[in-house]
Amino acid sequence: MQPPDLPRYGNGSLAELVPALMGAVGAGGFTAAPRLGLGEARSACLLLVDGLGDELLAAHADVAPTLAAHRLGALTTCYPSTTATSITSLGTGRPPGEHGMVGYLWEPHPGAAGLLNALRWQFQGQDGSALEAVVPEQAQPETTALERAERSGVSVTVVSSPLFAGSGLTRAALRGGLFVGSSTWGTLVEAVGAALREPGFVYAYVSDLDTTGHVLGPGSPGWLAQLALVDQLVATLADALPPGALLAVTGDHGMVNVAPDDHLSLDTAELLAGVRAIGGEPRARYVYAQPGAADDVLAAWRGRLGERAWVVSAEQAVAEGWFGPTVTEAARSRVGDVVAAARGTTVLVRPETEPRLTVMRGHHGSLTPAEQFVPLVRITG
């Protein structure tokens, strides 16, 4: 089986984007960061469009003429190609092996009360918050790029849904600067425009394209309608840019369409033998083996999944650089014993324990180009 192409850590991944933008606005400590062709600016905004893949944009450029016309190139996400990991790599300027936010669902530390859902900051199957049990600033202890910029005297603003103010992911990935709650796209435009009138950096986030892709599938009529709305939002932000301001737009991952025939259930005696927990998500799984069972679990998963996934030991994934050139002890423990990245349009589902994920039409997380590549769009005022 052909090995996967890995993220371009240090040479065009999402981890380099915020440092490049900080360098563009002259933030101290970022002058050595790769500039990614962004130039210089008095103020800069990064708009993160959740679920905006580069292949999807190229295939539907007629629906998104503003984005297509100003596309500078493409970046890769990290592994896994999923929101919690990508946002943390953006916010910290580090690959996942360093920041330790290794995906959607993972064991925060040996002996934890369960698997942590990094988006909801709850343990799987539990309703209460895990903010006290897993303190975000301890789960991700690295200083964020936003904090480093703020300490150098650069004004930093985060514009996102009020629902994310003080959330576990916000505290772990985007701490630093002023959080401005934006409940509509209109209020987002107003907040971004106001912040850009002064020197500094703005991070803004919208999630609707990703939500639509999960429900309807990328490329569906409803998804195309949402992409057109995203393009209009970008055009509106571009029109509102003050002189000397820069707007960069990217995604946190792409997405693939899946059909029922693509489902491969993990809830079988063969695949559960010797397994104490399964994390990740349907396109990117972490398998936590019972003591002494890791080799048998790896063999069973390789035998059953065959050509439908890249299945490697966690040690192999770390050694090959799936999570970046450096992997901390905490990050290593969180990825379990076996790592399975789906190929093609296969999804590794658990219909009974994860019914909501199982019925989704669009998925992401793996190492295919459709999921890994995201556009880099640059517009100046």
N, C-alpha and C positions, 0 to 999 in steps of 0.2 A: 504494500500500500504506500502511495506517495505521502511523505510527511507533510504536515500542514505548513503554510506560510505563516510566520509569526509576526506579531505587531512590530512596528519599526521604532522600538524604544530608543530614545536619544536622537532619532533622525527622522522626525515627522510623525510622531504619535500625539495623542491628545495631551499627554503629560508635558509636552513642550509648549502648548499653546498659550496658557496664561502667563508663564514666564516671558514668552515672546511679546505679548501685549504689554506686560509691565515694563519690559525694556523699551517698547515703542513710546511709552509716555514718560520715560526717564526715571523710573523707580530705581532707587539705589539697591545694589545687590543683584540686579538682573541684567547688567550690561553684557555679561558673557553668555546669556541665554541665546539659543538659536533664534534668529529673527523671522524665519519662515516667509520672507518676502513681504512683511507687513509694513515696513517703513517706520516713520516717526509720526507722532500725533500729540496734540495738546491734551486730548482726552480720548478714551477708548471704551467701547462697549462690546462685550461678548454675549451674543444671543445664542443660547443653547436650545435647539429645537429637538426635543426628545423623539428619537425614531427616524431622523433624517439621514438616510443612507446615501452614499454617493452614487451607487448604481441605480437606485430608485430615482434620484434627481436626474441623472443622465437619460433614463428611459422616459421620463415625463417632463422634459425641459420645456415643452410647449405649455404646460400647465403652470410652471413656475418661472416665467421669463426673467424676473428680477434676479432670483437666485442664480439661474443659469448664466446670465449675462455677466455677473460679477464673480463667478467661481474662479478662484485663484489656483486651486489644485485640490488634492485629496490628502487627508491624514488617515492614520489607522487608529482604531480604538485600542484598548488594552485587552488582556484576557482575564476573565470572560468579557465578551462584548455586551455589557449590561449596565443599566443606569447607575446603580450604587457604586460600582467600580469606576466607571467613566467619570462621574461627577467628582469623585474623590481624587482621581488622577488630575482632573482639571484644577480642582481647588488647592491641591497640595503641590502640583507640579512634579509628582513622583509616580513611578510605575506601581502596580498593585503589590508587588513583592516587598516594597518599602512601606507603603501606607497600610497594608493589611486588610483593606476592605475588599475581600476577594470574591464578591458576587452577591447574589440575591439571597441565598440561604446557606448559612455556614455555622460551624461550631465556634463560638468566640474564644473558648479556651477549654482545655481538657477538664472534664467533670462539670461542665456548664449544665444548666437546667434544661437544655435542649438546643435546637438550631435557631439562630437569630435570623429573622426576616429584616434585612438591612434597610428596606424601604419603610416599613411600618415601625421598625424598632420594637418588635414583639417576638417572643418565642413562638415557634410554629405551634399552632393549635391552641394558643392561649390568647385571651382577650386583653389582659392588662399590659401596661407599658413595661418595657425592660430597661428604662433609662437608669434606674437605680442599680439593677443587677449588672448591667453592662454600660458603664459610664462612657459616653462617646469620646470624651477627651482622653480616656485611657485606652479605649479600643483602637483609636487612631491618634497616637500621641505626637506625631510629627507636626511641627509648625506649618501652618498653611501658607500658601503664596500670598493670600489676602492679608494675613497677619504680618508677614514680612514686609509687604508693601506699605501697610499702614504705619508700621514702626519706622519706615524710612521717610515718612511725611506725606505719602500719597493718599488722597481721599479715595475710599473704597465703598461702593454701594452694591448691595445684593437686592435685586428686584424679583420677587417670586410670589407664589400664592401665599396668603396669610396662613394657610394650613401648615406650611413648612417652617414657620417661625419657631425657633427653639426645638425643632424635631431632632431626632438622633442623627440622621444623615446630615442635616444642616450643621449641627454642632461638630460632627466629625470631619466634614469635608469643606465647609464654607465659613468657618468661624473667622471673625475679623471683619471690620467695617460695619456699616449701617444697614440693617435689614429693613426694606420697604415692602410692605404687603401690597400685592396687586391682585385684586380679585377678578379683573377683566383685562382684555388686551388693550382697551382704551386707557385704563389707568396705568398699564405698563408703559405705553408710549409716553404718557405724561411724565411718569417718574423717571424714565430713562432720559428723556429730553432735558428735564430739569437738572439731573445729575451731570450730564455732559456739558452743560454750560460753564462748569468750573473744571479746572484740570483734575484728572483722576481716572479711575477705572470703575466700570460698571459691569456686573454680571447679571444677566436676565435669563429667565427660563420659562418655556412653555411646554406643556405635556400633551396637548390634544392630538397631535399627529400620531404619537405612539399609542395612545388609547384607542384611536380609530383603527390603527393597523392591527392591534391585538384582536379587536372585536370583529372587524370586517375583512381583514387581510390587506396587505399593501398592494396598491394598484387597483383595488376595487373602486367602483364609482364614488362611494362615500369617502374613501381615502383620498381620491383625487380631488374631491371637493374641499377636503380639509387642507390638502397641499396648496390649493389655490388661495385659500384663506391665509395660510402661513406666508405665501409669497406677497400677498397684499399687506400683511403686517410688516414684513421686511421693507417693502416699498414705502410704507408710511413712516417707519423709523428713519429710513434714508432721507426722506423729504424733511424730516425734523432735525437732522444733524446740524449742529452749529458749525461755523467755520473752524477748521483744524481738528475736528472730531473724526474718529474712525469707528466703523461698525464692522465687526467680524461675526460671521454666522457659521455654526457647525452643528453636527449631531453627536449624540453619544453612542450610537450604534445604527446599523441598518436593520433589515428585517427580511425574513423569508416567509412565503406562503406555505401552509401545510394543509394536507387533506387527511381524512381518516385513515387512508392506506399508509400514511407516513408514521402513524402511531406505533411505537414499540413499547409494550408495557413492561415495567420493571418489577411489577408485583407478582413474580413467579418464584416458586421454590428454588429453582436453579440460580436465579440472580440474587435472591435474598439470603442464601446460605452463607453463614459467616459474617453477615452484614449487621451492624448495629444502628446505622443511620444512613440516609441518602439526602444530600444537600444539593445546592445549585438550583438549576431549573431545567426544563425539558431539552434545551440545546447544549447545556453545559453542566454536567453532573460531577459532584464530589461524593465518593463512597467511603464511609468510615467503617473499617473492618473490626471485628472482634479480635481480641488479643491472639496473635499467632495465626490468624486466618488471611492476612493480606495477600499472600502469594496465591492461595486458592481462589480468592475473590477475583483477583486480576485475571487469572486463567479462565474463570467462568464467564466473566464479562467479555473478555476478548473472544471467547468461543461463541457466545450467543450473539453479540453485536456485530461481529465480523467486519464487513466493509461499510457498515452503516455508521461507524463512529471511529474516531481515533481514541483508543483506550490505552493508557499508559499508567505506570506507577507514578505516584506523586513525586518520588525522587527523580524519575526521568523528566517529568514536566519541569521541575525546578532546574535541573541540570541543563536542559535544552533552552531555558530562558522564556518559558511561556509567560511568566509573571514579571519578567524583567531581569536585568543582570544581577541584582541583589535581592535576596529573599530573607527577611528577618525570621527569627525563630517563631515569633507569634504568627506570622503569615503562613509559614510552613505547616504549623499545627492545624491551621484552619482549613486547609485543602484536603484533609483526610489522607487516605491511603491509595486510592485509585481515582484518576481523573478521566472522564469520558466526554469528548467533544463531538457532537453529532456532525455527520457529513450529509451532503445533499440537502434534502428537506425532511430528514428523519427527526422525530421528536421522541425523547425518552420519558414517557409519561407514567404517572401514578394516578389512575382514574379515581380510586377511592379516597386516597389521602390528599390529592391535589385536584379536585374536580374543576376548579375555576381555571387553572393553568391548562388542563387537558383539553378543554373545549375551545381554546383560543385559536383563531385562524392565522394569526401572524406571530412569529417567534424570533428570538435572537439569543445570542450568548456564545456562539461557537466561533470558529476560526475561518469560515468561508469568506470570500471577498464581499459577498452581499451583506454580511454582517459587520465585517471589519472596517471597510472603508467608509469614511464620512467626508463630506465636502468642506472645504475651507473657502468661505466667501468673504470678500473684502470690499467695503464701500466707504468712501471718504466724503466729508462735508465740504 
